[in-house]
Amino acid sequence: MIQVLGSSWALLLGMFMLMVGNGLQGTLLGVRGGIEGFSTFEMSLVMSAYFVGFLGGSWFTPQMIRNVGHVRVFAALASLISAVMILYPALTYWPAWTVGRIIIGFCFSGVYVTAESWLNNAADNSNRGKALSVYMIVQMAGIVLAQYLFFGFDASGYALFILASVLVSVSFAPILLSISPTPAFGAAKRMSLRELIGTSPLGCVGMFLMGGIFAAQFGMAAVFGTEAGLSVPQISLFVSAFYIGALIAQWPIGWLSDRIDRRLLILLMSAVGGLAAIVGFIFWQSYGVLLMAAFVVGGASNPLYALLIAYTNDFLEHEDMAAASGGLVFINGVGAISGPLAIGWLMSVLGPAGFFVLIAVLLVSLAGYAAWRMSRRPGATPVEEMTPYAPVLATASPVAVDMAQEVYIETELSDGEDAA
């Protein structure tokens, strides 16, 4: 851990500030949209737009890096993020915000690709897993801290937008002054979606459903809080509860995933999260219940992203793991785009409680599908043949997923050498 911090502290500090800015603008738009009188469906379009841009950025950024290099790509995209954040309060029209969110989603995806490739290049076989864990903690901590910046600020003014822009702008300094360009960005071979789905139906269906679940938490939680009549500090605590739960649950779920049938763990975590969402739906007018439901849903659902990747890897050869990562990220991205739209429609029909309805339906569906797949493929993968669990967030770009795949492969090869 100390070795990782010593070699990559500037990169991690810069990414921390970027995540604070991203977490701040996501929640701020949900609150400000209510102040500006945007409808729930209009806000769902705004929030969904981020994931449209994010998916596009994950595919086009590698080519931009190959053309002009990591430093230029990072500086250009981060500058655009800062500019768009300043423009939000000046252009208070939902179509303008939708375009802005597409741009910001594209840019954040590109920034993640660039930073994660730097991180991967700085790590080696002995500390790549630790580097990925520290990176995940930094991401989570940045989003959580962002929620507490709302205390003492007026969401109807300019100050929070300026603060988010400044944080993103300042984040350039430690990264660009201390990082050297990485080697040429290679193009990895990608597995076809048909082949990937045939290899692991549960992994692919789960990644699609997880996209909708994560997008609901990241994009629509603040919109729900606004529609439910929560105060800005209450919305901040509600949003942060999802990520605190996720951060706390990562290690125990990772530990369990290497010791029991992963399909059973997917079923159990989905069922727990679905039950918590149902409780949130029934008792959504009780703020204490809302916080507990958000904590459990976040803790149960977010680690499923990495768990589904590890489960899919159980059925892949080493040389196919990197090829599969692009397909898994794409499937998750499609689900993320549709998630806010579905929740926006449900909230317009059912009221604020519709937020929890979609989360409950998606998690219960995943639990049911996992149970069905257990009946179709009765034999569980032996524990000694499982690929190891590595923490990856749904906010990660294909580079971080590829990095996790390297951790899986290196750990397996190391274990094989030890056994030999």
C-alpha positions as CSV (number, residue, x, y, z in Angstrom):
1,M,0.0,0.0,0.0
2,I,2.8,2.5,1.0
3,Q,4.6,1.6,-2.2
4,V,1.5,2.3,-4.3
5,L,1.0,5.7,-2.6
6,G,4.6,6.6,-2.9
7,S,4.8,6.0,-6.7
8,S,1.3,7.2,-7.6
9,W,0.3,9.8,-5.0
10,A,0.1,12.7,-7.5
11,L,-2.1,10.7,-9.9
12,L,-4.3,9.5,-7.0
13,L,-4.6,13.0,-5.6
14,G,-5.6,14.4,-8.9
15,M,-8.2,11.7,-9.5
16,F,-9.6,12.3,-6.0
17,M,-10.2,15.9,-6.8
18,L,-11.7,14.9,-10.2
19,M,-14.1,12.5,-8.4
20,V,-15.1,15.2,-5.9
21,G,-16.0,17.5,-8.9
22,N,-17.9,14.7,-10.7
23,G,-19.8,13.6,-7.6
24,L,-20.6,17.3,-6.8
25,Q,-22.0,18.1,-10.3
26,G,-24.1,15.0,-10.5
27,T,-25.9,15.6,-7.3
28,L,-26.0,19.4,-7.8
29,L,-27.8,19.0,-11.2
30,G,-30.4,16.8,-9.6
31,V,-31.1,19.4,-6.9
32,R,-30.9,22.4,-9.2
33,G,-33.1,20.8,-11.8
34,G,-35.9,20.8,-9.3
35,I,-35.3,24.5,-8.5
36,E,-35.4,25.3,-12.2
37,G,-38.7,23.5,-12.6
38,F,-37.5,20.7,-14.8
39,S,-39.9,17.7,-14.9
40,T,-38.7,14.2,-13.7
41,F,-38.7,12.9,-17.3
42,E,-36.6,15.9,-18.5
43,M,-34.1,15.2,-15.7
44,S,-34.0,11.6,-16.6
45,L,-32.9,12.6,-20.1
46,V,-30.2,14.9,-18.6
47,M,-28.9,12.1,-16.4
48,S,-29.0,9.4,-19.1
49,A,-27.0,11.7,-21.4
50,Y,-24.0,11.3,-19.1
51,F,-23.8,7.6,-19.8
52,V,-24.3,8.1,-23.6
53,G,-21.2,10.3,-23.5
54,F,-19.3,7.9,-21.2
55,L,-19.9,4.9,-23.5
56,G,-18.7,6.9,-26.5
57,G,-15.6,8.2,-24.7
58,S,-14.6,4.7,-23.7
59,W,-14.5,3.7,-27.3
60,F,-13.0,6.8,-28.9
61,T,-10.4,7.9,-26.3
62,P,-7.9,5.1,-27.1
63,Q,-7.7,6.3,-30.7
64,M,-7.2,9.9,-29.5
65,I,-4.4,8.8,-27.2
66,R,-2.7,7.0,-30.1
67,N,-2.9,10.1,-32.2
68,V,-1.8,12.9,-29.8
69,G,-0.6,11.2,-26.6
70,H,-1.9,10.9,-23.0
71,V,-1.0,14.3,-21.8
72,R,-2.7,16.3,-24.5
73,V,-5.9,14.1,-24.3
74,F,-6.0,14.5,-20.5
75,A,-5.5,18.2,-20.5
76,A,-8.0,18.8,-23.3
77,L,-10.8,16.7,-21.9
78,A,-10.3,18.0,-18.3
79,S,-10.5,21.6,-19.6
80,L,-13.8,20.8,-21.3
81,I,-15.2,19.4,-18.1
82,S,-14.3,22.5,-16.2
83,A,-15.8,24.8,-18.9
84,V,-19.1,22.9,-19.1
85,M,-19.5,22.9,-15.3
86,I,-19.3,26.7,-15.4
87,L,-21.9,26.9,-18.2
88,Y,-24.6,24.9,-16.4
89,P,-26.0,27.7,-14.2
90,A,-25.8,30.1,-17.2
91,L,-27.8,27.9,-19.5
92,T,-30.7,26.7,-17.4
93,Y,-32.5,24.8,-20.1
94,W,-32.8,21.0,-20.0
95,P,-31.8,20.5,-23.7
96,A,-28.6,22.5,-23.0
97,W,-27.9,20.5,-19.8
98,T,-28.4,17.3,-21.8
99,V,-25.8,18.3,-24.4
100,G,-23.5,19.3,-21.5
101,R,-23.9,16.0,-19.8
102,I,-23.0,14.1,-23.0
103,I,-19.9,16.2,-23.3
104,I,-19.0,15.7,-19.6
105,G,-19.7,12.0,-19.8
106,F,-17.4,11.7,-22.8
107,C,-14.7,13.7,-21.2
108,F,-14.8,11.9,-17.8
109,S,-14.6,8.6,-19.6
110,G,-11.6,9.8,-21.6
111,V,-10.0,11.2,-18.4
112,Y,-10.5,7.8,-16.7
113,V,-9.0,5.9,-19.6
114,T,-5.9,8.2,-19.6
115,A,-5.4,8.2,-15.8
116,E,-6.0,4.4,-15.5
117,S,-3.5,3.7,-18.2
118,W,-1.0,5.8,-16.3
119,L,-1.8,3.9,-13.1
120,N,-1.5,0.5,-14.8
121,N,1.8,1.5,-16.4
122,A,3.1,2.6,-13.0
123,A,2.1,-0.7,-11.3
124,D,3.9,-4.0,-11.7
125,N,2.9,-7.6,-11.0
126,S,3.6,-7.3,-7.3
127,N,1.4,-4.4,-6.6
128,R,-1.2,-4.1,-9.4
129,G,-4.0,-5.5,-7.2
130,K,-3.2,-3.1,-4.4
131,A,-3.0,-0.2,-6.9
132,L,-6.5,-1.1,-8.2
133,S,-7.8,-1.3,-4.6
134,V,-6.4,2.1,-3.6
135,Y,-7.7,3.6,-6.8
136,M,-11.2,2.3,-6.0
137,I,-11.0,3.8,-2.5
138,V,-10.0,7.1,-3.9
139,Q,-12.9,7.2,-6.3
140,M,-15.4,6.3,-3.6
141,A,-14.0,8.7,-1.1
142,G,-14.1,11.5,-3.7
143,I,-17.8,10.9,-4.4
144,V,-18.7,10.7,-0.7
145,L,-16.8,13.9,0.2
146,A,-18.5,15.7,-2.6
147,Q,-21.9,15.2,-1.0
148,Y,-20.8,17.1,2.2
149,L,-19.7,20.2,0.2
150,F,-23.4,21.1,-0.1
151,F,-23.5,22.0,3.6
152,G,-23.4,25.8,3.9
153,F,-23.8,26.5,0.1
154,D,-27.0,27.6,-1.7
155,A,-27.8,25.2,-4.6
156,S,-29.7,28.0,-6.4
157,G,-26.6,30.1,-6.8
158,Y,-23.3,29.8,-8.7
159,A,-20.9,28.9,-5.9
160,L,-21.2,25.1,-6.1
161,F,-20.8,25.1,-9.9
162,I,-17.7,27.3,-9.6
163,L,-16.3,25.0,-6.8
164,A,-16.8,21.9,-9.0
165,S,-15.1,23.6,-11.9
166,V,-12.2,24.8,-9.7
167,L,-11.7,21.3,-8.3
168,V,-11.5,19.8,-11.8
169,S,-9.1,22.6,-12.9
170,V,-6.8,22.2,-9.9
171,S,-6.7,18.4,-10.3
172,F,-4.6,18.9,-13.5
173,A,-1.6,20.2,-11.6
174,P,-0.5,17.2,-9.5
175,I,-1.1,14.8,-12.5
176,L,0.4,16.8,-15.4
177,L,3.5,18.0,-13.3
178,S,4.5,14.6,-12.1
179,I,3.4,12.0,-14.7
180,S,5.3,11.1,-17.9
181,P,3.5,9.8,-20.9
182,T,2.9,6.1,-21.0
183,P,4.0,3.8,-23.9
184,A,1.9,3.7,-27.0
185,F,-1.7,2.7,-26.4
186,G,-2.2,-0.7,-27.9
187,A,-5.5,-1.9,-29.4
188,A,-6.7,-5.0,-27.7
189,K,-8.6,-7.8,-29.6
190,R,-12.2,-7.8,-28.6
191,M,-14.5,-10.8,-28.2
192,S,-17.9,-10.7,-30.1
193,L,-21.0,-10.1,-28.0
194,R,-22.5,-13.3,-29.3
195,E,-19.5,-15.3,-28.2
196,L,-19.4,-13.5,-24.8
197,I,-23.1,-14.1,-24.1
198,G,-22.7,-17.7,-25.0
199,T,-19.7,-18.1,-22.7
200,S,-21.4,-16.5,-19.6
201,P,-25.1,-15.7,-19.9
202,L,-25.4,-14.7,-16.3
203,G,-22.3,-12.5,-16.5
204,C,-23.7,-10.6,-19.5
205,V,-27.3,-10.3,-18.2
206,G,-26.0,-9.2,-14.8
207,M,-23.7,-6.5,-16.3
208,F,-26.7,-5.1,-18.3
209,L,-28.9,-5.0,-15.2
210,M,-26.1,-3.5,-13.1
211,G,-25.7,-0.7,-15.6
212,G,-29.3,0.4,-14.8
213,I,-28.9,0.0,-11.1
214,F,-25.7,2.0,-10.9
215,A,-27.1,4.7,-13.2
216,A,-30.1,5.0,-10.9
217,Q,-27.8,5.6,-7.9
218,F,-25.3,7.9,-9.6
219,G,-27.8,9.8,-11.8
220,M,-31.2,9.8,-10.2
221,A,-30.8,9.6,-6.4
222,A,-30.6,13.4,-6.1
223,V,-33.6,13.8,-8.4
224,F,-35.5,11.4,-6.1
225,G,-34.5,13.4,-3.1
226,T,-35.7,16.6,-4.7
227,E,-39.1,15.1,-5.7
228,A,-39.4,13.6,-2.2
229,G,-39.1,17.0,-0.6
230,L,-35.8,16.3,1.1
231,S,-33.6,19.2,2.1
232,V,-30.2,19.6,0.4
233,P,-28.3,18.3,3.4
234,Q,-30.6,15.3,3.6
235,I,-30.1,14.6,-0.2
236,S,-26.4,14.8,0.4
237,L,-26.5,12.2,3.2
238,F,-28.9,10.0,1.1
239,V,-26.6,9.9,-1.9
240,S,-23.5,9.3,0.1
241,A,-25.1,6.3,1.9
242,F,-25.0,4.4,-1.4
243,Y,-21.3,4.8,-1.7
244,I,-20.4,4.3,1.9
245,G,-22.3,1.0,1.8
246,A,-20.4,0.0,-1.3
247,L,-17.0,0.9,0.1
248,I,-17.7,-1.1,3.3
249,A,-19.1,-4.2,1.5
250,Q,-16.3,-4.5,-1.1
251,W,-13.8,-6.5,1.0
252,P,-16.2,-9.1,2.7
253,I,-18.0,-9.8,-0.6
254,G,-14.6,-10.1,-2.4
255,W,-13.5,-12.5,0.4
256,L,-16.6,-14.6,0.1
257,S,-16.5,-14.7,-3.7
258,D,-13.2,-16.6,-3.7
259,R,-14.6,-19.3,-1.3
260,I,-18.2,-20.1,-2.3
261,D,-20.3,-20.7,-5.5
262,R,-20.3,-17.2,-7.1
263,R,-23.8,-17.8,-8.5
264,L,-25.1,-18.3,-5.0
265,L,-23.4,-15.1,-3.8
266,I,-24.8,-13.2,-6.8
267,L,-28.3,-14.5,-5.9
268,L,-28.0,-13.6,-2.2
269,M,-26.6,-10.1,-2.7
270,S,-29.2,-9.3,-5.4
271,A,-32.0,-10.6,-3.1
272,V,-30.7,-8.5,-0.2
273,G,-30.4,-5.4,-2.3
274,G,-33.8,-6.0,-3.9
275,L,-35.4,-6.5,-0.4
276,A,-33.8,-3.2,0.8
277,A,-35.2,-1.4,-2.3
278,I,-38.7,-2.8,-1.6
279,V,-38.5,-1.5,2.0
280,G,-37.4,1.9,0.6
281,F,-40.4,1.9,-1.8
282,I,-42.8,1.1,1.0
283,F,-41.4,3.5,3.6
284,W,-39.9,6.2,1.4
285,Q,-41.4,8.9,3.5
286,S,-39.3,7.9,6.5
287,Y,-35.9,9.5,6.1
288,G,-34.2,7.0,8.5
289,V,-35.5,4.1,6.4
290,L,-34.3,5.8,3.3
291,L,-30.7,6.1,4.6
292,M,-30.8,2.4,5.6
293,A,-32.2,1.3,2.3
294,A,-29.6,3.3,0.4
295,F,-26.8,1.9,2.5
296,V,-27.9,-1.7,1.9
297,V,-28.7,-1.2,-1.8
298,G,-25.3,0.4,-2.3
299,G,-23.5,-2.3,-0.3
300,A,-25.3,-5.2,-2.1
301,S,-25.3,-3.9,-5.6
302,N,-22.0,-2.1,-6.3
303,P,-19.6,-5.0,-5.5
304,L,-21.7,-7.1,-7.9
305,Y,-20.0,-5.4,-10.8
306,A,-16.6,-6.8,-10.0
307,L,-18.2,-10.1,-8.9
308,L,-19.8,-10.6,-12.3
309,I,-16.5,-9.9,-14.0
310,A,-14.8,-12.5,-11.9
311,Y,-17.6,-15.0,-12.5
312,T,-17.4,-14.5,-16.3
313,N,-13.6,-15.0,-16.1
314,D,-14.2,-18.4,-14.5
315,F,-15.3,-19.6,-18.0
316,L,-12.6,-17.9,-20.0
317,E,-9.0,-18.8,-20.9
318,H,-6.3,-16.3,-19.9
319,E,-5.9,-15.1,-23.4
320,D,-9.6,-14.3,-23.7
321,M,-10.0,-12.3,-20.5
322,A,-8.8,-9.0,-21.9
323,A,-10.8,-9.6,-25.1
324,A,-14.0,-10.0,-23.0
325,S,-13.6,-6.8,-21.0
326,G,-14.6,-4.5,-23.8
327,G,-17.9,-6.4,-24.3
328,L,-18.7,-6.4,-20.6
329,V,-18.2,-2.6,-20.4
330,F,-20.3,-2.1,-23.5
331,I,-23.2,-4.2,-22.1
332,N,-23.0,-2.3,-18.8
333,G,-23.0,1.0,-20.6
334,V,-26.1,0.2,-22.6
335,G,-27.9,-0.7,-19.3
336,A,-26.7,2.5,-17.8
337,I,-28.2,4.6,-20.6
338,S,-31.6,3.0,-20.2
339,G,-31.7,3.1,-16.4
340,P,-32.4,6.8,-15.8
341,L,-35.0,6.9,-18.6
342,A,-36.9,4.0,-17.0
343,I,-36.7,5.5,-13.5
344,G,-37.8,8.9,-14.9
345,W,-40.9,7.3,-16.4
346,L,-41.7,5.3,-13.3
347,M,-41.3,8.4,-11.1
348,S,-43.7,10.3,-13.3
349,V,-46.3,7.5,-13.0
350,L,-45.8,6.4,-9.4
351,G,-44.3,9.5,-7.8
352,P,-40.9,9.6,-6.0
353,A,-41.2,6.0,-4.8
354,G,-40.8,4.9,-8.4
355,F,-37.1,5.4,-7.9
356,F,-36.9,2.3,-5.7
357,V,-39.3,0.3,-7.9
358,L,-36.8,0.0,-10.8
359,I,-33.9,-0.8,-8.5
360,A,-36.0,-3.5,-6.8
361,V,-37.2,-5.0,-10.1
362,L,-33.6,-5.1,-11.6
363,L,-32.1,-6.7,-8.4
364,V,-34.8,-9.2,-8.0
365,S,-34.6,-10.1,-11.7
366,L,-30.9,-10.7,-11.3
367,A,-31.5,-12.9,-8.3
368,G,-34.1,-14.9,-10.2
369,Y,-32.0,-15.3,-13.3
370,A,-29.0,-16.4,-11.1
371,A,-31.3,-19.1,-9.6
372,W,-32.4,-20.2,-13.0
373,R,-28.9,-20.4,-14.3
374,M,-27.9,-22.6,-11.3
375,S,-30.6,-25.0,-12.5
376,R,-29.3,-25.0,-16.1
377,R,-25.7,-25.4,-15.1
378,P,-25.8,-27.4,-11.9
379,G,-22.1,-27.9,-11.2
380,A,-20.4,-24.9,-9.6
381,T,-16.8,-24.0,-10.6
382,P,-14.4,-25.5,-8.0
383,V,-13.0,-23.0,-5.6
384,E,-9.4,-23.9,-6.6
385,E,-10.3,-23.1,-10.3
386,M,-11.9,-19.7,-9.7
387,T,-10.2,-16.6,-10.9
388,P,-9.5,-14.1,-8.0
389,Y,-11.8,-11.2,-7.2
390,A,-10.4,-7.7,-7.9
391,P,-12.3,-4.6,-6.9
392,V,-13.6,-2.6,-9.9
393,L,-16.3,0.1,-9.8
394,A,-19.0,0.7,-12.4
395,T,-17.4,4.1,-13.0
396,A,-14.3,2.4,-14.3
397,S,-13.2,2.6,-18.0
398,P,-12.2,-0.4,-20.1
399,V,-8.6,0.2,-19.0
400,A,-9.4,-0.4,-15.3
401,V,-11.3,-3.6,-16.3
402,D,-8.4,-4.7,-18.4
403,M,-6.2,-3.9,-15.4
404,A,-8.4,-6.1,-13.2
405,Q,-8.0,-8.8,-15.8
406,E,-4.3,-8.6,-15.5
407,V,-4.6,-9.0,-11.8
408,Y,-6.7,-12.2,-12.3
409,I,-4.2,-13.6,-14.7
410,E,-1.1,-12.7,-12.7
411,T,-2.6,-14.2,-9.5
412,E,-3.6,-17.4,-11.2
413,L,-0.2,-17.8,-12.8
414,S,1.5,-17.1,-9.5
415,D,-0.6,-19.7,-7.7
416,G,0.1,-22.2,-10.5
417,E,3.9,-21.6,-10.1
418,D,3.6,-22.0,-6.3
419,A,1.6,-25.2,-6.7
420,A,4.2,-26.5,-9.1
